[in-house]
């Protein structure tokens, strides 16, 4: 990441900080997500490591000023590693009383509170359930409160432009953003560029947002609201090009890259669902790379189109969230039976049923591992961070093609919409994985397996001499003809199982962060990586005997896992569910692992994991 | 290049019940393909679940026997992934119109270049005799011992409503008519939908008794010919004309048709809609091609967008990885 501008000379003292967490909050129509995303981009350009957490309601435009309509965007940026979006914000920017009410409990004591005082009207206070204005009743005494008349000041800044009042109101997010840019010494250029691109066709709005951003920036400098400004130095530079990605963007880029590495055309069949739709949006942009996207009529058609595409020789993929996986389950069994490559991405959300569509959870692990009828094993991988979605997508496609199997990828809402810097790989240097060449036609049998991988050959239609039929009925070993023979069915079930188990032999052994043996081992999977790693690192820095291990492969499990579990006195498995991986580990390894569970639609805070480990270190627990 | 229809027969023993209408369709399809002269490896037969969905196993081409109701989305994936393939779908009244009803509507409206054969015997055969979406109202089946209280769907009318670009109907027992319709379907560019009326000797014998029976057939069906008046009857002595907005059957001395008989037009959505409702109340059941129009197929539109995008934006993966690409504006 390159710095765009040298820091301007500041009229006020500059304090250096290691890391800062800011939360923007307001109505769901206030442009909070846009402001947050812009702050992230500027922060990436400033060279910090960062982690973000957008938190928005399920309603698109909930009634203005209501508590359930509050939208938030949290960003943690650091001169070191930013493992998580941060536990307690240092700064809260609240655009109305409801945003204050919902978010104040998270702000650290003594934290900075920037509020839009114009929005603290009797009507808005009543909607937020405030009997008296918190700006006047002394209830905010524990914080540094900076009231700003955002609506009025934005209006003044935009005087002379032919704008309606609602149009002016819609610019106040950029006014607030401009202030924050001054306070934390962020460059303005990227946002100015974004504004001119975004509003290319409405120059008036481009001008309005640009003016609002600059006016907020200037106001922060001149109005002596803040006694000082802050600087978070750039994190140690990583080699190569870095850019900010969300998990859903990284997933899409991973699928595109896998298509290139396998030499296969990418097919992505999908049906819109929160929080996975952005993968479809992203891939739909890249027709220039030959990707074929298909917004199907439903989840079942989405996966079936991908199975059809794979049968025809493409890399068939599909993405959804938990409810969509439920609908696709029958087709996943079909893909396992016909033994074709298929990648299914599940960006998990709070369930069951419609549940908490915009919130995160890890409660679909059992579904991924076991949620099909019949004996139907399937490889399961989970991404640990937004950027890791890229790696996991590539790895899932590699396994799908090499082993001729459907592969499930678990992401979640926290990863899908959260962002972090990603080191852009050199695509040409990544290992290729083309499909295995076919034997000559006279030696071809549709279910003649490769002795090493047990994968069947993939003969796509159009090739003369390889004509064959596949389907959901049980196949005779080798020939692939329909077979109802009892011995054959058992043999085929065992072969399909063995094929998936063989994948373990090529997986890297588990890696433990910390001492190779000791008191507590924390085992995680998926998006809890950041909170677990940060907590364990803190404990290790404090001299505690704690280590952690993070699983990317959940089926088959990587080699060395059972042995690693046995080297610690206690094993803790934090999960955003009521105990799924812990159940698997206890069943598989007969280890007395204990769970740390949370199903609030929110990720773990570092402190939550840290305190659970401390309890075990002290001999507590079950 | 004409081929031998036997080249399209697989080595599998055909396991439909003796007397099943499916045999005739299998023979007609093999004959149709042989006449087209396209090599076997370019064909994919896709099916769902049901008696007729065993079809792919009996064709010596590529084949995919999917899951219940989902043949159409599988086939759409095959065709769009590799447009060089000729993709045929064998489906039934339960598979296509009940469990797969949603896919039926959407695959047809997208004009995916598939040849869709709907084997309509008005019964669930493979599950041994429950009512289907095309069973008559009041029909007694295993699941409706007191008679069906469901009103049936009209497949041709539904296909037209779903904007299919080619819609036809044929009788399994009418070899010449079936061959002709299949030949037209095979050559249609875009989705071709063919409803094939066929008997189920075991669970619904006499499913289409009057149109199927040689003794009554010509009095009960009218064969559609583009640009020709609607004339029927063994003696070609009956016709259909419009009275206001409703069709009515009229008799006339052979060779002297009245001037005001309705004339079939495959391009007219109004004529197709009107014909789709005929078959009862003294009006003959139309067989043949109701509608045949040209509209771009999904794979053509997909390929077109890709080639335009390739001219407008970099085709290099690394460029895309390096910097985000904004959407098309």
Interface residues (C-beta under 8 A of the other chain):
Chain A: X197 X200 X201 X241 X243 X249 X253 X256 X257 X260 X265 X267 X269 X281 X284 X285 X286 X287 X288 X289 X290 X292 X294 X296 X297 X298 X300 X301 X302 X304 X305 X306 X307 X308 X309 X310 X311 X312 X313 X314 X316 X330 X331 X334 X338 X424 X425 X426 X427 X428 X460 X461 X462 X463 X464 X465 X466 X467 X468 X469 X470 X471 X472 X473 X481 X482
Chain B: X10 X12 X39 X40 X41 X42 X43 X44 X46 X47 X49 X56 X57 X59 X60 X61 X62 X63 X64 X65 X66 X67 X70 X72 X73 X74 X75 X76 X77 X78 X79 X80 X81 X82 X84 X85 X102 X103 X105 X106 X302 X305 X306 X308 X309 X310 X312 X313 X314 X315 X317 X318 X320 X321 X322 X323 X324 X325 X326 X327 X328 X329
